[in-house]
Amino acid sequence: MSSTLLATANQFYLLQQKKGRSFPHHGFTPRAIAAKRFAENTTTLSLSVGFFLPTMTQVHQQLEQLTVERDDIPMEKVVTTVVEAIKDNLVLFGDKLARLAVQTVIACGLAKKNKPYMNSVVYLWNVYPGLHDHYVGETLRYLRLPRFLSSLFGPHALKSDVDVFMQDISAAAAAEDSMKRAVLDMVADSVVDMVRVLLPPWLLRGPALSFKRRLKLFGHDILMRFTVAVTKVTGAGVGRAIAGHRGEYWGEIIGVATASFLFERISAMFLDYKRAGRIGSKSEVERGRSRSHSHGKDDVKGLTSKPQKTGERGRREGRR
């Protein structure tokens, strides 16, 4: 990548920032961006961690369960178990590659704009996977664990790219930089999720749900991804304010980790509020019914009491 700065830092942000990053021009063509991301996610290590290892784990667990249920396992059952595990994990790995492909298409579209802000989005999206190797490697070194383990988390980052991430910036700038990637990821995931709704369930090896049910789950996933984006951006900003560039990186990860818990709490509160509203409306209806019923009884009593009085008068007059 070229080290020539495009412009002042404020050109890379929507909001005016006192201290923002200055991004170098990525210098990538759409074809180069696609080739780089494809190469990163189809290495032997990526295939092993993303496909082969989960498949072997699933086969092992299912065969172990079969041995508990029965002493002898037919060869046909073993072959069926292996084939089913391969199919399941092919769908999962294909889903991951599809999301990365949509991200890449969006990044290529932004790169064609050749504008400072779009450049910063593409640069951050392109560099971020390599930051895992750097910061996880720092943690492993501190814990005196083998440094090579960090390669399991992503490709190796260039020193120039790490230096850009380590620039002294404000918490607001860190939050906006995190938001750039979060929005790109959320849009790509939403596109793939919508395609999954339109595809037949058997093709994705999922439960046979109705289209209406799948559409409802799609809405649930959208809300969940929005929560992840908000917690990610918040974590990056707070982390940068507390602990600099390391805080920005780890704060974003902590934010993602807490997203599921917060989403469940908010959903539970919303359901409780909705349930309380339903109970309140039912009680009001019941009160209205009881009031109308009591008024009806009073009216009936009034109508029946008047003839009784006229009857008593008639009997008195007859006695006289």
C-alpha positions in Angstrom: 0.0 0.0 0.0 1.1 3.5 -0.7 2.0 5.7 2.3 0.9 8.9 0.7 -1.9 10.4 2.7 -5.0 11.4 0.8 -6.0 14.5 2.7 -6.5 15.8 6.2 -8.1 13.4 8.8 -11.5 15.1 8.7 -12.1 14.0 5.1 -12.3 10.5 6.4 -15.2 11.2 8.8 -18.8 12.2 8.6 -18.6 14.0 11.9 -16.0 16.7 12.5 -13.2 15.1 14.5 -10.5 16.8 16.5 -8.2 13.8 16.3 -8.9 11.3 13.6 -6.9 8.8 11.6 -5.2 9.7 8.4 -5.6 6.7 6.0 -3.2 5.9 3.2 -4.7 5.1 -0.2 -5.5 1.4 -0.4 -4.3 1.2 -4.0 -6.4 -1.8 -4.7 -8.5 -2.5 -7.8 -11.7 -4.4 -7.2 -10.1 -7.5 -8.7 -7.2 -7.3 -6.3 -9.5 -6.8 -3.3 -11.5 -9.9 -4.3 -8.4 -12.0 -5.0 -6.8 -11.0 -1.6 -9.9 -11.8 0.5 -10.5 -15.1 -1.4 -6.9 -16.2 -0.8 -7.1 -15.4 2.9 -10.2 -17.5 3.4 -9.3 -20.5 1.3 -5.9 -21.3 2.8 -5.2 -24.7 4.2 -5.5 -23.3 7.7 -8.8 -21.6 7.0 -10.3 -24.7 5.4 -9.1 -26.9 8.3 -10.5 -24.6 11.0 -13.6 -23.6 9.1 -14.6 -27.0 7.6 -12.5 -30.1 8.3 -12.2 -29.7 12.1 -16.0 -29.0 12.7 -16.8 -32.0 10.5 -14.5 -34.3 12.4 -15.8 -33.1 15.7 -19.5 -33.6 14.6 -18.7 -37.2 13.4 -16.9 -38.0 16.6 -19.7 -36.8 18.8 -22.4 -38.6 16.9 -20.4 -41.9 16.7 -19.7 -41.6 20.5 -23.5 -41.2 21.1 -24.2 -44.3 18.9 -21.7 -46.4 20.9 -23.5 -45.5 24.1 -26.8 -46.6 22.7 -25.6 -49.8 21.1 -22.5 -52.0 21.1 -22.1 -52.6 17.4 -22.5 -49.9 14.7 -23.2 -51.0 11.1 -20.8 -49.6 8.5 -23.8 -48.1 6.7 -24.6 -46.0 9.8 -21.0 -44.8 10.0 -20.9 -43.8 6.3 -24.3 -42.0 6.7 -23.1 -40.1 9.8 -19.9 -38.9 7.9 -21.9 -37.9 4.8 -24.5 -36.0 6.9 -21.7 -34.2 8.8 -20.0 -33.2 5.6 -23.3 -31.8 4.2 -24.0 -29.9 7.4 -20.6 -28.2 7.6 -20.5 -27.5 3.9 -23.7 -25.4 4.3 -22.1 -23.6 7.3 -18.8 -23.0 5.5 -20.7 -21.9 2.4 -22.7 -19.5 4.4 -19.5 -17.9 5.8 -18.0 -17.6 2.3 -21.3 -16.1 1.0 -21.2 -13.4 3.6 -17.5 -12.6 2.9 -18.4 -12.5 -0.9 -21.1 -10.0 -0.3 -18.8 -7.9 1.9 -16.2 -8.0 -0.9 -18.7 -6.9 -3.5 -19.7 -3.9 -1.3 -16.0 -3.1 -0.7 -15.3 -3.2 -4.4 -18.2 -0.9 -5.1 -16.9 1.6 -2.5 -13.4 1.4 -3.9 -14.6 2.4 -7.3 -15.9 5.7 -5.8 -12.3 6.7 -5.1 -13.3 9.2 -2.4 -11.5 9.7 1.0 -14.4 8.5 3.1 -15.0 5.4 1.0 -11.3 4.8 1.0 -11.2 4.7 4.8 -14.1 2.2 4.9 -12.4 -0.2 2.5 -9.0 0.2 4.2 -10.4 -0.6 7.7 -12.4 -3.6 6.3 -9.3 -4.9 4.6 -6.9 -4.4 7.5 -9.0 -5.5 10.4 -8.6 -9.3 10.0 -4.9 -8.9 10.3 -5.2 -7.0 13.6 -6.3 -10.3 15.3 -2.9 -11.8 14.7 -1.2 -8.7 16.1 -3.2 -8.1 19.3 -3.8 -11.8 20.1 -0.1 -12.3 19.5 0.6 -9.6 22.1 -1.6 -11.4 24.6 0.0 -14.8 23.9 3.5 -13.2 24.4 2.4 -11.7 27.7 1.0 -15.1 28.8 4.2 -16.8 27.5 2.3 -19.0 25.2 3.4 -20.0 21.6 3.2 -17.0 19.3 2.2 -19.1 16.3 -1.3 -19.7 17.9 -2.3 -16.2 16.8 -2.2 -17.3 13.2 -5.4 -19.2 13.9 -7.3 -16.0 14.3 -6.4 -14.3 11.0 -3.7 -13.4 8.4 -0.5 -11.6 9.4 -0.9 -7.8 9.4 1.7 -5.4 7.9 3.5 -3.1 10.3 2.3 -0.1 8.3 -1.3 -1.1 8.7 -0.9 -1.7 12.5 0.7 1.8 12.7 -2.4 3.3 11.1 -4.6 1.6 13.7 -2.3 2.7 16.5 -2.6 6.4 15.6 -3.5 8.7 18.5 -7.2 9.5 17.9 -10.3 10.5 19.9 -12.9 8.1 21.2 -15.5 9.5 18.8 -13.2 8.9 15.8 -12.6 5.3 17.0 -16.4 4.8 17.4 -17.0 6.1 13.8 -14.2 3.9 12.4 -15.8 0.9 14.1 -19.2 2.0 12.7 -17.9 1.9 9.2 -17.0 -1.8 9.3 -20.1 -2.6 11.5 -22.5 -1.1 8.9 -20.7 -2.9 6.0 -20.9 -6.2 7.9 -24.5 -5.7 8.9 -25.6 -4.9 5.3 -23.8 -8.0 3.9 -25.3 -10.3 6.6 -28.7 -8.9 6.0 -28.5 -9.6 2.3 -27.4 -13.2 2.9 -30.1 -13.7 5.5 -32.8 -12.4 3.1 -31.6 -14.9 0.5 -31.7 -17.7 3.0 -35.4 -16.8 3.7 -36.2 -17.1 0.0 -34.4 -20.4 -0.5 -36.2 -23.7 0.4 -35.3 -25.0 3.9 -34.2 -28.4 2.7 -31.5 -26.8 0.6 -30.0 -25.2 3.7 -30.5 -28.4 5.8 -32.7 -26.5 8.2 -36.1 -27.3 9.8 -39.2 -27.1 7.5 -40.5 -23.7 8.6 -43.2 -21.7 6.8 -42.2 -18.6 4.9 -44.0 -16.4 7.4 -42.0 -18.0 10.2 -38.7 -17.6 8.4 -39.6 -13.9 7.7 -40.2 -13.4 11.4 -36.8 -15.0 12.2 -35.2 -12.7 9.6 -36.6 -9.7 11.5 -35.3 -11.1 14.7 -31.8 -11.5 13.2 -31.9 -7.9 11.9 -32.5 -6.6 15.4 -29.8 -8.9 16.8 -27.3 -7.6 14.2 -28.2 -4.0 14.9 -27.6 -4.7 18.7 -24.2 -6.2 17.8 -23.3 -3.1 15.7 -24.3 -0.7 18.5 -22.4 -2.6 21.2 -19.4 -3.0 18.9 -19.2 0.7 18.2 -19.8 1.6 21.9 -17.1 -0.8 23.0 -14.5 0.6 20.5 -15.2 4.2 21.6 -15.1 3.5 25.3 -12.1 1.2 24.9 -10.1 3.9 23.0 -10.9 6.5 25.8 -9.7 4.1 28.5 -6.8 2.2 27.0 -5.8 3.7 23.7 -5.5 1.5 20.6 -5.5 -1.7 22.6 -8.6 -0.7 24.4 -10.3 0.1 21.0 -9.5 -3.4 19.7 -10.5 -5.4 22.8 -13.4 -3.0 23.7 -15.0 -3.8 20.4 -14.6 -7.6 21.0 -16.1 -7.2 24.5 -19.0 -5.2 23.0 -19.7 -8.0 20.6 -19.5 -10.6 23.4 -22.1 -8.6 25.5 -24.5 -8.1 22.5 -26.3 -11.4 22.9 -26.9 -10.9 26.6 -28.2 -7.3 26.1 -30.5 -8.4 23.3 -32.0 -11.1 25.4 -32.6 -8.7 28.3 -34.1 -6.0 26.1 -36.3 -8.6 24.4 -37.5 -10.0 27.8 -38.3 -6.4 29.0 -40.2 -5.7 25.8 -42.2 -9.0 26.2 -42.9 -8.2 29.8 -44.1 -4.7 28.9 -46.3 -6.1 26.1 -47.7 -8.8 28.4 -48.5 -6.3 31.1 -50.2 -4.1 28.5 -52.3 -7.1 27.4 -53.2 -7.9 31.0 -54.1 -4.3 31.7 -56.3 -4.1 28.6 -58.1 -7.4 29.6 -58.7 -6.1 33.1 -60.2 -2.9 31.8 -62.5 -4.8 29.5 -63.5 -7.1 32.4 -64.2 -4.0 34.6 -66.2 -2.5 31.8 -68.2 -5.7 31.4 -68.8 -5.9 35.2 -69.9 -2.3 35.3 -72.3 -2.8 32.4 -73.6 -6.0 34.0 -74.2 -4.2 37.4 -75.9 -1.3 35.6 -78.1 -3.9 33.8 -79.1 -5.5 37.1 -80.0 -2.1 38.6 -82.2 -1.3 35.6 -83.9 -4.7 36.0 -84.5 -4.1 39.7 -85.9 -0.6 39.0 -88.3 -2.0 36.4 -89.5 -4.9 38.6 -89.9 -2.7 41.8 -92.3 -0.3 40.2 -95.1 -2.8 39.4 -94.7 -4.2 43.0 -95.5 -0.8 44.4 -98.6 -0.4 42.2 -99.7 -3.9 43.2 -99.5 -3.1 46.9 -101.5 0.1 46.4 -104.2 -1.9 44.6 -104.4 -4.4 47.5 -104.6 -1.6 50.0 -107.4 0.2 48.1 -109.2 -3.1 47.8 -109.1 -3.6 51.6 -110.5 -0.1 52.1 
